[in-house]
Amino acid sequence: MKNLISPVDCASMPELRVEIDHLDRFLVALLAKRATYIDRAIELKQINGWPARIPDRVEDVVAKVRETAKAEGLDPDLIERLWRELIDWSIAREAQVIGDE
């Protein structure tokens, strides 16, 4: 990721938008990287005979991102909603291959 200009150092909306666009591309790249870990999870779950959805793991992930959100000064409810959508997408991706759900 390129070095970003601090928000307070952005002198105009166009300059600020450029930085937001950089962050958005970086976030998408991170989500794509996360998906490669989901692909590996599919393989490991198949080897172990595990289902796509493991409820305790889902709640563990949600609890961790809520705590991270709080620590970063973000709304934990928003982050939970976003992550539950991401988790549901990931589980659906796994279930297509594993054949459950």
Buried (B, 14 or more C-beta within 10 A) or exposed (E): EEEBBEEEEBEEEEEBEBBEEBEEEEEEEEEEEEEEEBEEBBEEBEEEEBBBBBEEEBEEBBEEBBEEBEEEEBEBEEBBEEBBEBBEEBBEBBBEEBEEE
